[in-house]
Amino acid sequence: MSRALVWPLAALVFAGCAHGSAAGDDSAVDSDPLAAAESAKAANKPDEAIHDLRQALKADPHRLDAWRLLVQVHTEAGRLGELTSDLKQKAAAQPNDDALHYALGLAYFAESKTAGDAALTEFQAAEKLKPTEAEYPFRLGVAYFELERWGDALAPLQRAVQLAPKNAKYHVPLGLALAKLQKKQQALDEFRALLELSPSGKDVKLAQQALERLEDPLRDIPQAEADNVRRGIDWLHQADSPQQAIDLFQDVLDRYPDLAPVHVLIGLAYERLDDAAPAIEHLQRAIELAPDDAQAYLYLGELYFSKQKPERAVDYYQKALARNPLLDRAYGRLGEIAVTRSDSTAAIANFKMLVVLSPDDPGAHVAMAQAYELAGQYDSAEQELRGIVARDPKNLDAELRLGFLCAALAKKAPTSTERDMRQKQAQAAFQKVLDVQPENVAASRAIQELHGSGVPQ
């Protein structure tokens, strides 16, 4: 079985293979053999894909994305052996061709666990021949990581980031390696940098999983108490019975009073019962015992947010993010608080992070649109809302908000032509809502106001 499809960083093995042409974009496919190969691969036509990739490599033998995709196609078609044999012969004949060593390293890497050392040798050869190419130390570091040689992975991954600091995918395995080596603060720095670089959803997910493992609630639990804590977690999260969870957690704390994760869990259980005083007491105790863990800060932020104490909530959310920069809930709450304070700058900054962490969540994009509107950045607000309804035409909340935005823009229109256009857009959006929800009062009233006074008041 190909190990490239099962290891923890599988998303990075052939990362960047996809050329990114839009589905149905025939012109993109015709103009680039790599795009044509992607289409053939998607249609389960490996021979066509291989032919197109050979054409791309004939035109540019050092096109690394084509080599990655060629290895991937052969791997998925069960034909990796023939490619590996071909690459070995070519690399032997052209020992100074860095791209051939790179491709052979990818082939070895995808082949089997016993080929791990051979892959390392090829990636090292490629980097030695072209030390300015960031892709080579990146692949070398990923290979070391897959072999669980975390310390060896660190230096090449750091070289890759130094050579290409704006490549989001390079920060992910470096952060993971640092986390494996218990260098938490340095790992956090990498993941913070990742957020500023438009990472893919896969990159974000890998980083979040790494930080979740660092803050595993069972990490410091004595083996004799692990089952009790698990049962308490089940009572809390599965059965939604916080009192039973409290009883179990308290029994554990009676025997081991300094277990920070259990104080977090019992604090959360008390919060579920809306019993704020013991919830705060346990969460603060967890912070005293483990000041570098983010969860207690996050839950305290949530508690104070629910009690309408935004100042204290902001403090704890910010402290949580200082310890885990990938907490989407904290960014969302900070954005909400900023909106209530009419602080558009803070709202945009926090909702941008929320969108990065939750790119497929329509609510995150609606919040982003709200922040842009608050800042008077109406074009950006409209772009967010239209993006939502384009992806999900059934999202009536976004459609309604789009209608109100267009109606507001009609008021601000400098010409009668633009005003009429915006009014028609608003009418169309409100009507789409009413077609599905004839009883929607907001949309009905908005249309009436459009007909009566030109735009809603």
C-alpha positions as a Markdown table, in Angstrom:
| # | Residue | x | y | z |
|---|---|---|---|---|
| 1 | Met | 0.0 | 0.0 | 0.0 |
| 2 | Ser | 1.3 | 3.5 | -0.8 |
| 3 | Arg | 2.3 | 5.2 | 2.3 |
| 4 | Ala | 1.8 | 8.6 | 0.7 |
| 5 | Leu | -1.9 | 8.1 | 1.1 |
| 6 | Val | -2.0 | 7.2 | 4.8 |
| 7 | Trp | 0.6 | 9.2 | 6.7 |
| 8 | Pro | -0.4 | 12.1 | 9.0 |
| 9 | Leu | 0.9 | 14.8 | 6.6 |
| 10 | Ala | -0.7 | 13.2 | 3.5 |
| 11 | Ala | -2.1 | 16.5 | 2.4 |
| 12 | Leu | 1.4 | 17.8 | 1.9 |
| 13 | Val | 2.9 | 14.9 | -0.1 |
| 14 | Phe | 1.6 | 16.2 | -3.4 |
| 15 | Ala | 0.5 | 19.6 | -2.2 |
| 16 | Gly | 0.3 | 22.1 | -5.0 |
| 17 | Cys | -0.4 | 19.5 | -7.7 |
| 18 | Ala | -3.7 | 21.0 | -8.7 |
| 19 | His | -3.2 | 23.6 | -11.2 |
| 20 | Gly | -6.3 | 25.4 | -10.1 |
| 21 | Ser | -8.2 | 25.9 | -13.3 |
| 22 | Ala | -11.9 | 26.4 | -12.9 |
| 23 | Ala | -14.2 | 23.5 | -13.6 |
| 24 | Gly | -15.4 | 23.7 | -17.1 |
| 25 | Asp | -12.8 | 26.3 | -18.1 |
| 26 | Asp | -11.9 | 24.8 | -21.5 |
| 27 | Ser | -9.5 | 27.6 | -22.4 |
| 28 | Ala | -7.4 | 27.0 | -19.3 |
| 29 | Val | -7.2 | 23.2 | -20.1 |
| 30 | Asp | -6.3 | 23.9 | -23.7 |
| 31 | Ser | -3.6 | 26.4 | -22.9 |
| 32 | Asp | -1.7 | 24.4 | -20.2 |
| 33 | Pro | -1.0 | 20.6 | -20.4 |
| 34 | Leu | -0.9 | 20.5 | -16.6 |
| 35 | Ala | -4.5 | 21.7 | -16.4 |
| 36 | Ala | -5.4 | 19.1 | -19.1 |
| 37 | Ala | -3.7 | 16.4 | -17.0 |
| 38 | Glu | -5.7 | 17.4 | -14.0 |
| 39 | Ser | -8.9 | 17.1 | -16.0 |
| 40 | Ala | -7.8 | 13.7 | -17.3 |
| 41 | Lys | -6.9 | 12.5 | -13.8 |
| 42 | Ala | -10.3 | 13.6 | -12.4 |
| 43 | Ala | -11.9 | 11.7 | -15.2 |
| 44 | Asn | -9.9 | 8.6 | -14.2 |
| 45 | Lys | -7.9 | 8.6 | -17.5 |
| 46 | Pro | -4.3 | 8.1 | -16.3 |
| 47 | Asp | -2.9 | 7.4 | -19.7 |
| 48 | Glu | -4.1 | 10.8 | -21.0 |
| 49 | Ala | -2.9 | 12.5 | -17.8 |
| 50 | Ile | 0.6 | 10.9 | -18.1 |
| 51 | His | 0.8 | 12.0 | -21.8 |
| 52 | Asp | -0.1 | 15.6 | -20.9 |
| 53 | Leu | 2.4 | 15.7 | -18.1 |
| 54 | Arg | 5.1 | 14.3 | -20.3 |
| 55 | Gln | 4.3 | 17.1 | -22.8 |
| 56 | Ala | 4.6 | 19.7 | -20.0 |
| 57 | Leu | 7.9 | 18.3 | -18.8 |
| 58 | Lys | 9.2 | 18.1 | -22.4 |
| 59 | Ala | 8.6 | 21.9 | -22.6 |
| 60 | Asp | 10.0 | 22.5 | -19.1 |
| 61 | Pro | 12.0 | 19.6 | -17.5 |
| 62 | His | 12.2 | 21.5 | -14.2 |
| 63 | Arg | 8.5 | 22.1 | -13.7 |
| 64 | Leu | 8.2 | 20.7 | -10.2 |
| 65 | Asp | 4.4 | 20.8 | -10.0 |
| 66 | Ala | 4.3 | 18.6 | -13.1 |
| 67 | Trp | 6.7 | 16.1 | -11.5 |
| 68 | Arg | 4.5 | 16.0 | -8.4 |
| 69 | Leu | 1.4 | 15.3 | -10.4 |
| 70 | Leu | 3.1 | 12.7 | -12.5 |
| 71 | Val | 4.1 | 10.7 | -9.4 |
| 72 | Gln | 0.6 | 11.1 | -8.0 |
| 73 | Val | -1.0 | 9.8 | -11.2 |
| 74 | His | 1.3 | 6.8 | -11.3 |
| 75 | Thr | 0.7 | 6.1 | -7.6 |
| 76 | Glu | -3.1 | 6.2 | -7.9 |
| 77 | Ala | -3.0 | 4.0 | -11.0 |
| 78 | Gly | -0.8 | 1.4 | -9.3 |
| 79 | Arg | 2.0 | 2.0 | -11.8 |
| 80 | Leu | 4.5 | 3.6 | -9.5 |
| 81 | Gly | 7.1 | 0.9 | -10.2 |
| 82 | Glu | 7.5 | 1.7 | -13.9 |
| 83 | Leu | 8.0 | 5.4 | -13.1 |
| 84 | Thr | 10.5 | 4.7 | -10.4 |
| 85 | Ser | 12.5 | 2.5 | -12.7 |
| 86 | Asp | 12.5 | 5.2 | -15.5 |
| 87 | Leu | 13.5 | 7.9 | -13.1 |
| 88 | Lys | 16.4 | 5.8 | -11.7 |
| 89 | Gln | 17.8 | 5.4 | -15.1 |
| 90 | Lys | 17.5 | 9.1 | -16.0 |
| 91 | Ala | 18.9 | 10.3 | -12.7 |
| 92 | Ala | 21.9 | 7.9 | -13.2 |
| 93 | Ala | 22.4 | 9.3 | -16.7 |
| 94 | Gln | 22.0 | 12.9 | -15.6 |
| 95 | Pro | 23.3 | 13.1 | -12.1 |
| 96 | Asn | 23.4 | 16.9 | -12.0 |
| 97 | Asp | 19.7 | 17.3 | -12.8 |
| 98 | Asp | 18.1 | 18.4 | -9.5 |
| 99 | Ala | 14.6 | 18.0 | -10.8 |
| 100 | Leu | 15.2 | 14.3 | -11.6 |
| 101 | His | 16.5 | 13.6 | -8.1 |
| 102 | Tyr | 13.5 | 15.5 | -6.7 |
| 103 | Ala | 11.1 | 13.4 | -8.7 |
| 104 | Leu | 12.8 | 10.2 | -7.8 |
| 105 | Gly | 12.7 | 11.2 | -4.2 |
| 106 | Leu | 8.9 | 11.7 | -4.5 |
| 107 | Ala | 8.6 | 8.3 | -6.1 |
| 108 | Tyr | 10.6 | 6.5 | -3.4 |
| 109 | Phe | 8.6 | 8.5 | -0.8 |
| 110 | Ala | 5.3 | 7.2 | -2.2 |
| 111 | Glu | 6.5 | 3.7 | -2.6 |
| 112 | Ser | 7.0 | 2.0 | 0.8 |
| 113 | Lys | 8.4 | 2.5 | 4.2 |
| 114 | Thr | 11.6 | 0.7 | 3.3 |
| 115 | Ala | 12.3 | 3.3 | 0.6 |
| 116 | Gly | 12.4 | 6.1 | 3.2 |
| 117 | Asp | 16.2 | 6.4 | 3.3 |
| 118 | Ala | 16.4 | 6.4 | -0.5 |
| 119 | Ala | 13.9 | 9.3 | -0.6 |
| 120 | Leu | 16.0 | 11.2 | 1.8 |
| 121 | Thr | 19.1 | 10.7 | -0.3 |
| 122 | Glu | 17.4 | 12.0 | -3.4 |
| 123 | Phe | 16.0 | 15.0 | -1.8 |
| 124 | Gln | 19.4 | 15.8 | -0.3 |
| 125 | Ala | 21.0 | 15.5 | -3.7 |
| 126 | Ala | 18.4 | 17.8 | -5.2 |
| 127 | Glu | 19.0 | 20.5 | -2.5 |
| 128 | Lys | 22.7 | 20.2 | -2.9 |
| 129 | Leu | 22.4 | 20.8 | -6.6 |
| 130 | Lys | 20.1 | 23.8 | -6.2 |
| 131 | Pro | 20.2 | 25.2 | -2.6 |
| 132 | Thr | 18.0 | 28.2 | -3.5 |
| 133 | Glu | 15.0 | 26.0 | -4.3 |
| 134 | Ala | 12.7 | 26.0 | -1.2 |
| 135 | Glu | 10.8 | 23.0 | -2.4 |
| 136 | Tyr | 13.7 | 20.6 | -1.9 |
| 137 | Pro | 14.4 | 21.2 | 1.8 |
| 138 | Phe | 10.6 | 21.2 | 2.3 |
| 139 | Arg | 10.3 | 17.7 | 0.9 |
| 140 | Leu | 13.3 | 16.6 | 2.8 |
| 141 | Gly | 11.9 | 17.8 | 6.0 |
| 142 | Val | 8.5 | 16.3 | 5.3 |
| 143 | Ala | 10.2 | 12.9 | 4.6 |
| 144 | Tyr | 12.0 | 13.1 | 7.9 |
| 145 | Phe | 8.8 | 14.0 | 9.7 |
| 146 | Glu | 7.0 | 11.0 | 8.1 |
| 147 | Leu | 9.8 | 8.8 | 9.4 |
| 148 | Glu | 9.2 | 10.3 | 12.9 |
| 149 | Arg | 12.6 | 11.8 | 12.9 |
| 150 | Trp | 11.3 | 15.1 | 14.3 |
| 151 | Gly | 14.7 | 16.5 | 15.2 |
| 152 | Asp | 16.2 | 15.8 | 11.7 |
| 153 | Ala | 13.1 | 17.4 | 10.1 |
| 154 | Leu | 13.6 | 20.7 | 11.8 |
| 155 | Ala | 16.6 | 22.1 | 10.0 |
| 156 | Pro | 15.4 | 21.5 | 6.4 |
| 157 | Leu | 11.9 | 22.8 | 7.2 |
| 158 | Gln | 13.4 | 25.9 | 8.7 |
| 159 | Arg | 15.5 | 26.4 | 5.5 |
| 160 | Ala | 12.4 | 26.0 | 3.4 |
| 161 | Val | 10.6 | 28.7 | 5.4 |
| 162 | Gln | 13.6 | 31.0 | 5.2 |
| 163 | Leu | 13.8 | 30.6 | 1.4 |
| 164 | Ala | 10.0 | 31.1 | 0.9 |
| 165 | Pro | 8.5 | 32.7 | 4.0 |
| 166 | Lys | 5.2 | 33.6 | 2.3 |
| 167 | Asn | 4.4 | 30.0 | 1.3 |
| 168 | Ala | 1.7 | 28.9 | 3.7 |
| 169 | Lys | 2.2 | 25.2 | 3.3 |
| 170 | Tyr | 5.8 | 25.4 | 4.4 |
| 171 | His | 4.9 | 26.7 | 7.8 |
| 172 | Val | 2.6 | 23.7 | 8.6 |
| 173 | Pro | 5.1 | 20.8 | 8.9 |
| 174 | Leu | 7.6 | 23.1 | 10.6 |
| 175 | Gly | 5.0 | 24.0 | 13.2 |
| 176 | Leu | 4.1 | 20.3 | 13.6 |
| 177 | Ala | 7.7 | 19.3 | 14.0 |
| 178 | Leu | 8.2 | 22.0 | 16.7 |
| 179 | Ala | 5.1 | 20.8 | 18.4 |
| 180 | Lys | 6.4 | 17.2 | 18.4 |
| 181 | Leu | 9.6 | 18.4 | 19.9 |
| 182 | Gln | 7.6 | 20.2 | 22.7 |
| 183 | Lys | 8.8 | 23.6 | 21.4 |
| 184 | Lys | 5.3 | 25.0 | 21.8 |
| 185 | Gln | 6.0 | 28.7 | 21.7 |
| 186 | Gln | 8.0 | 28.3 | 18.4 |
| 187 | Ala | 5.2 | 26.2 | 17.0 |
| 188 | Leu | 2.7 | 28.9 | 17.9 |
| 189 | Asp | 4.8 | 31.4 | 16.1 |
| 190 | Glu | 4.7 | 29.3 | 12.9 |
| 191 | Phe | 0.9 | 28.9 | 13.1 |
| 192 | Arg | 0.4 | 32.6 | 13.7 |
| 193 | Ala | 2.5 | 33.3 | 10.6 |
| 194 | Leu | 0.4 | 30.7 | 8.7 |
| 195 | Leu | -2.8 | 32.7 | 9.4 |
| 196 | Glu | -1.4 | 35.7 | 7.5 |
| 197 | Leu | -0.7 | 33.8 | 4.4 |
| 198 | Ser | -4.1 | 32.7 | 3.0 |
| 199 | Pro | -3.6 | 29.0 | 4.0 |
| 200 | Ser | -5.7 | 26.2 | 2.6 |
| 201 | Gly | -8.4 | 24.5 | 4.7 |
| 202 | Lys | -6.2 | 21.4 | 4.9 |
| 203 | Asp | -3.2 | 23.4 | 6.2 |
| 204 | Val | -5.4 | 25.0 | 8.9 |
| 205 | Lys | -6.9 | 21.7 | 9.9 |
| 206 | Leu | -3.4 | 20.0 | 10.3 |
| 207 | Ala | -2.3 | 22.9 | 12.5 |
| 208 | Gln | -5.4 | 22.9 | 14.6 |
| 209 | Gln | -5.1 | 19.1 | 15.2 |
| 210 | Ala | -1.5 | 19.6 | 16.3 |
| 211 | Leu | -2.4 | 22.2 | 18.9 |
| 212 | Glu | -5.4 | 20.0 | 20.0 |
| 213 | Arg | -2.9 | 17.2 | 20.7 |
| 214 | Leu | -0.7 | 19.5 | 22.7 |
| 215 | Glu | -3.7 | 20.4 | 24.9 |
| 216 | Asp | -5.2 | 16.9 | 25.1 |
| 217 | Pro | -7.4 | 16.9 | 28.3 |
| 218 | Leu | -6.2 | 13.4 | 29.2 |
| 219 | Arg | -2.5 | 14.2 | 28.7 |
| 220 | Asp | -1.6 | 14.6 | 32.4 |
| 221 | Ile | -4.3 | 12.3 | 33.8 |
| 222 | Pro | -2.9 | 9.3 | 35.9 |
| 223 | Gln | -3.7 | 6.0 | 34.2 |
| 224 | Ala | -5.8 | 4.9 | 37.1 |
| 225 | Glu | -8.1 | 7.9 | 36.7 |
| 226 | Ala | -8.3 | 8.0 | 32.9 |
| 227 | Asp | -11.5 | 5.9 | 32.6 |
| 228 | Asn | -13.3 | 8.1 | 35.2 |
| 229 | Val | -12.3 | 11.3 | 33.3 |
| 230 | Arg | -13.5 | 9.7 | 30.0 |
| 231 | Arg | -16.8 | 8.8 | 31.6 |
| 232 | Gly | -17.2 | 12.3 | 32.9 |
| 233 | Ile | -16.5 | 13.7 | 29.5 |
| 234 | Asp | -19.2 | 11.4 | 28.0 |
| 235 | Trp | -21.7 | 12.6 | 30.6 |
| 236 | Leu | -20.8 | 16.2 | 29.8 |
| 237 | His | -20.7 | 16.1 | 26.0 |
| 238 | Gln | -22.6 | 13.0 | 24.9 |
| 239 | Ala | -25.4 | 12.7 | 27.5 |
| 240 | Asp | -25.5 | 16.4 | 28.3 |
| 241 | Ser | -25.7 | 15.6 | 32.0 |
| 242 | Pro | -23.3 | 18.1 | 33.6 |
| 243 | Gln | -24.2 | 17.2 | 37.2 |
| 244 | Gln | -23.2 | 13.5 | 36.7 |
| 245 | Ala | -20.0 | 14.8 | 35.1 |
| 246 | Ile | -19.3 | 17.1 | 38.1 |
| 247 | Asp | -19.7 | 14.2 | 40.5 |
| 248 | Leu | -17.1 | 12.1 | 38.6 |
| 249 | Phe | -14.7 | 15.0 | 38.1 |
| 250 | Gln | -15.0 | 15.9 | 41.8 |
| 251 | Asp | -14.1 | 12.3 | 42.8 |
| 252 | Val | -11.0 | 12.6 | 40.7 |
| 253 | Leu | -10.0 | 15.9 | 42.2 |
| 254 | Asp | -10.5 | 14.6 | 45.7 |
| 255 | Arg | -7.7 | 12.2 | 45.0 |
| 256 | Tyr | -5.6 | 14.4 | 42.7 |
| 257 | Pro | -6.5 | 18.1 | 43.4 |
| 258 | Asp | -3.8 | 19.6 | 41.1 |
| 259 | Leu | -5.0 | 18.2 | 37.8 |
| 260 | Ala | -5.5 | 21.3 | 35.6 |
| 261 | Pro | -7.4 | 19.5 | 32.8 |
| 262 | Val | -10.0 | 18.2 | 35.3 |
| 263 | His | -10.4 | 21.7 | 36.8 |
| 264 | Val | -11.1 | 22.9 | 33.2 |
| 265 | Leu | -13.7 | 20.1 | 32.6 |
| 266 | Ile | -15.5 | 20.6 | 35.9 |
| 267 | Gly | -15.5 | 24.3 | 35.3 |
| 268 | Leu | -17.1 | 23.8 | 32.0 |
| 269 | Ala | -19.7 | 21.5 | 33.6 |
| 270 | Tyr | -20.6 | 24.1 | 36.2 |
| 271 | Glu | -20.9 | 26.7 | 33.3 |
| 272 | Arg | -23.4 | 24.3 | 31.6 |
| 273 | Leu | -25.5 | 24.5 | 34.8 |
| 274 | Asp | -25.2 | 28.3 | 34.7 |
| 275 | Asp | -23.5 | 28.1 | 38.1 |
| 276 | Ala | -20.9 | 30.9 | 37.5 |
| 277 | Ala | -19.1 | 31.0 | 40.9 |
| 278 | Pro | -17.7 | 27.5 | 41.0 |
| 279 | Ala | -17.1 | 27.6 | 37.2 |
| 280 | Ile | -14.9 | 30.6 | 37.6 |
| 281 | Glu | -13.2 | 29.1 | 40.6 |
| 282 | His | -12.2 | 25.9 | 38.8 |
| 283 | Leu | -11.2 | 27.6 | 35.6 |
| 284 | Gln | -9.0 | 30.1 | 37.5 |
| 285 | Arg | -7.5 | 27.2 | 39.4 |
| 286 | Ala | -6.7 | 25.5 | 36.1 |
| 287 | Ile | -4.9 | 28.7 | 34.9 |
| 288 | Glu | -2.8 | 28.7 | 38.1 |
| 289 | Leu | -1.8 | 25.1 | 37.6 |
| 290 | Ala | -1.3 | 25.3 | 33.8 |
| 291 | Pro | -0.9 | 28.9 | 32.7 |
| 292 | Asp | 0.2 | 28.1 | 29.2 |
| 293 | Asp | -2.9 | 26.1 | 28.2 |
| 294 | Ala | -5.5 | 28.0 | 26.3 |
| 295 | Gln | -8.8 | 26.2 | 27.1 |
| 296 | Ala | -9.4 | 27.6 | 30.6 |
| 297 | Tyr | -8.9 | 31.2 | 29.2 |
| 298 | Leu | -11.3 | 30.4 | 26.4 |
| 299 | Tyr | -14.0 | 29.1 | 28.7 |
| 300 | Leu | -13.7 | 32.0 | 31.0 |
| 301 | Gly | -14.1 | 34.3 | 28.0 |
| 302 | Glu | -17.2 | 32.5 | 27.0 |
| 303 | Leu | -18.6 | 32.7 | 30.6 |
| 304 | Tyr | -18.0 | 36.4 | 30.8 |
| 305 | Phe | -19.4 | 36.9 | 27.3 |
| 306 | Ser | -22.6 | 35.1 | 28.3 |
| 307 | Lys | -22.9 | 37.3 | 31.4 |
| 308 | Gln | -22.6 | 40.5 | 29.3 |
| 309 | Lys | -19.2 | 41.5 | 30.6 |
| 310 | Pro | -17.4 | 42.2 | 27.4 |
| 311 | Glu | -14.3 | 43.8 | 28.9 |
| 312 | Arg | -13.4 | 40.7 | 30.9 |
| 313 | Ala | -14.4 | 38.5 | 28.0 |
| 314 | Val | -12.0 | 40.3 | 25.7 |
| 315 | Asp | -9.2 | 39.9 | 28.2 |
| 316 | Tyr | -9.6 | 36.2 | 28.4 |
| 317 | Tyr | -10.1 | 35.7 | 24.7 |
| 318 | Gln | -6.9 | 37.5 | 23.9 |
| 319 | Lys | -5.1 | 35.5 | 26.5 |
| 320 | Ala | -6.5 | 32.3 | 25.0 |
| 321 | Leu | -5.3 | 33.3 | 21.5 |
| 322 | Ala | -1.8 | 34.1 | 22.9 |
| 323 | Arg | -1.6 | 30.4 | 23.8 |
| 324 | Asn | -3.4 | 29.0 | 20.8 |
| 325 | Pro | -3.8 | 31.4 | 17.7 |
| 326 | Leu | -6.1 | 29.0 | 15.9 |
| 327 | Leu | -9.2 | 29.3 | 18.1 |
| 328 | Asp | -12.0 | 30.4 | 15.7 |
| 329 | Arg | -14.5 | 30.9 | 18.6 |
| 330 | Ala | -12.3 | 33.5 | 20.2 |
| 331 | Tyr | -11.8 | 35.5 | 17.0 |
| 332 | Gly | -15.6 | 35.3 | 16.3 |
| 333 | Arg | -16.5 | 36.6 | 19.8 |
| 334 | Leu | -13.9 | 39.3 | 19.7 |
| 335 | Gly | -15.3 | 40.4 | 16.3 |
| 336 | Glu | -18.9 | 40.4 | 17.7 |
| 337 | Ile | -17.8 | 42.6 | 20.7 |
| 338 | Ala | -15.9 | 44.9 | 18.3 |
| 339 | Val | -19.1 | 45.4 | 16.3 |
| 340 | Thr | -21.2 | 46.3 | 19.4 |
| 341 | Arg | -18.5 | 48.9 | 20.1 |
| 342 | Ser | -18.6 | 50.2 | 16.5 |
| 343 | Asp | -14.9 | 49.4 | 16.3 |
| 344 | Ser | -14.7 | 48.4 | 12.6 |
| 345 | Thr | -10.9 | 48.0 | 12.6 |
| 346 | Ala | -11.0 | 45.4 | 15.3 |
| 347 | Ala | -14.0 | 43.7 | 13.8 |
| 348 | Ile | -12.4 | 43.3 | 10.4 |
| 349 | Ala | -9.1 | 42.1 | 11.9 |
| 350 | Asn | -10.9 | 39.4 | 14.0 |
| 351 | Phe | -13.4 | 38.3 | 11.4 |
| 352 | Lys | -10.6 | 38.0 | 8.8 |
| 353 | Met | -9.0 | 35.4 | 11.1 |
| 354 | Leu | -12.4 | 33.7 | 11.5 |
| 355 | Val | -12.8 | 33.4 | 7.8 |
| 356 | Val | -9.3 | 31.9 | 7.4 |
| 357 | Leu | -10.0 | 29.3 | 10.1 |
| 358 | Ser | -13.6 | 28.6 | 8.9 |
| 359 | Pro | -13.6 | 29.3 | 5.1 |
| 360 | Asp | -16.7 | 27.1 | 4.5 |
| 361 | Asp | -18.8 | 28.7 | 7.2 |
| 362 | Pro | -21.3 | 31.1 | 5.7 |
| 363 | Gly | -21.7 | 32.7 | 9.1 |
| 364 | Ala | -18.1 | 33.8 | 9.1 |
| 365 | His | -18.5 | 35.5 | 5.8 |
| 366 | Val | -21.7 | 37.2 | 6.9 |
| 367 | Ala | -19.9 | 38.5 | 9.9 |
| 368 | Met | -17.0 | 39.7 | 7.7 |
| 369 | Ala | -19.6 | 41.5 | 5.5 |
| 370 | Gln | -21.1 | 43.2 | 8.6 |
| 371 | Ala | -17.6 | 44.4 | 9.6 |
| 372 | Tyr | -16.9 | 45.8 | 6.2 |
| 373 | Glu | -20.2 | 47.6 | 6.1 |
| 374 | Leu | -19.5 | 49.1 | 9.5 |
| 375 | Ala | -16.2 | 50.4 | 8.1 |
| 376 | Gly | -18.0 | 51.8 | 5.0 |
| 377 | Gln | -16.2 | 49.3 | 2.8 |
| 378 | Tyr | -19.4 | 48.5 | 0.9 |
| 379 | Asp | -17.8 | 46.9 | -2.1 |
| 380 | Ser | -16.0 | 44.3 | 0.1 |
| 381 | Ala | -19.2 | 43.7 | 2.1 |
| 382 | Glu | -21.2 | 43.1 | -1.1 |
| 383 | Gln | -18.4 | 40.7 | -2.4 |
| 384 | Glu | -18.7 | 38.6 | 0.8 |
| 385 | Leu | -22.5 | 38.4 | 0.6 |
| 386 | Arg | -22.6 | 37.6 | -3.1 |
| 387 | Gly | -19.9 | 35.0 | -2.6 |
| 388 | Ile | -22.2 | 33.3 | 0.0 |
| 389 | Val | -25.3 | 33.2 | -2.2 |
| 390 | Ala | -23.3 | 32.1 | -5.2 |
| 391 | Arg | -22.0 | 29.1 | -3.2 |
| 392 | Asp | -25.4 | 28.5 | -1.4 |
| 393 | Pro | -28.4 | 30.0 | -3.2 |
| 394 | Lys | -30.6 | 28.7 | -0.3 |
| 395 | Asn | -28.9 | 30.9 | 2.3 |
| 396 | Leu | -31.7 | 33.3 | 2.9 |
| 397 | Asp | -30.0 | 35.2 | 5.7 |
| 398 | Ala | -27.2 | 36.3 | 3.3 |
| 399 | Glu | -29.8 | 37.1 | 0.6 |
| 400 | Leu | -31.7 | 39.3 | 3.0 |
| 401 | Arg | -28.6 | 41.1 | 4.2 |
| 402 | Leu | -27.6 | 41.6 | 0.6 |
| 403 | Gly | -31.0 | 43.2 | -0.1 |
| 404 | Phe | -30.6 | 45.6 | 2.8 |
| 405 | Leu | -27.0 | 46.5 | 1.7 |
| 406 | Cys | -28.2 | 47.2 | -1.9 |
| 407 | Ala | -31.1 | 49.3 | -0.5 |
| 408 | Ala | -28.7 | 51.3 | 1.7 |
| 409 | Leu | -26.3 | 51.8 | -1.3 |
| 410 | Ala | -29.3 | 53.1 | -3.3 |
| 411 | Lys | -29.6 | 55.9 | -0.8 |
| 412 | Lys | -26.0 | 56.8 | -1.3 |
| 413 | Ala | -26.0 | 56.5 | -5.1 |
| 414 | Pro | -24.6 | 59.6 | -6.8 |
| 415 | Thr | -26.8 | 59.2 | -9.9 |
| 416 | Ser | -30.4 | 58.2 | -10.6 |
| 417 | Thr | -29.1 | 55.4 | -12.9 |
| 418 | Glu | -27.1 | 53.8 | -10.1 |
| 419 | Arg | -29.9 | 54.4 | -7.6 |
| 420 | Asp | -32.3 | 52.5 | -9.9 |
| 421 | Met | -29.9 | 49.7 | -10.4 |
| 422 | Arg | -29.4 | 49.3 | -6.6 |
| 423 | Gln | -33.1 | 49.4 | -6.0 |
| 424 | Lys | -33.6 | 46.6 | -8.5 |
| 425 | Gln | -30.9 | 44.5 | -6.9 |
| 426 | Ala | -32.5 | 45.0 | -3.5 |
| 427 | Gln | -35.9 | 44.1 | -4.8 |
| 428 | Ala | -34.5 | 40.9 | -6.4 |
| 429 | Ala | -32.8 | 39.9 | -3.2 |
| 430 | Phe | -35.9 | 40.5 | -1.1 |
| 431 | Gln | -38.1 | 38.7 | -3.6 |
| 432 | Lys | -35.9 | 35.6 | -3.5 |
| 433 | Val | -36.4 | 35.5 | 0.3 |
| 434 | Leu | -40.2 | 35.8 | -0.1 |
| 435 | Asp | -40.3 | 33.1 | -2.8 |
| 436 | Val | -39.1 | 30.7 | -0.1 |
| 437 | Gln | -40.5 | 32.4 | 3.0 |
| 438 | Pro | -43.7 | 34.3 | 2.0 |
| 439 | Glu | -44.2 | 35.1 | 5.7 |
| 440 | Asn | -40.8 | 36.8 | 6.1 |
| 441 | Val | -41.8 | 40.1 | 7.7 |
| 442 | Ala | -38.4 | 41.8 | 7.2 |
| 443 | Ala | -38.3 | 41.1 | 3.4 |
| 444 | Ser | -42.0 | 42.0 | 3.0 |
| 445 | Arg | -41.7 | 45.3 | 4.8 |
| 446 | Ala | -38.5 | 46.1 | 2.9 |
| 447 | Ile | -40.2 | 45.6 | -0.5 |
| 448 | Gln | -43.1 | 47.8 | 0.6 |
| 449 | Glu | -40.7 | 50.6 | 1.6 |
| 450 | Leu | -38.9 | 50.2 | -1.8 |
| 451 | His | -42.2 | 50.7 | -3.6 |
| 452 | Gly | -43.4 | 53.5 | -1.3 |
| 453 | Ser | -40.4 | 55.7 | -0.5 |
| 454 | Gly | -37.7 | 54.4 | -2.8 |
| 455 | Val | -35.6 | 52.5 | -0.3 |
| 456 | Pro | -36.1 | 51.0 | 3.2 |
| 457 | Gln | -35.7 | 53.4 | 6.1 |
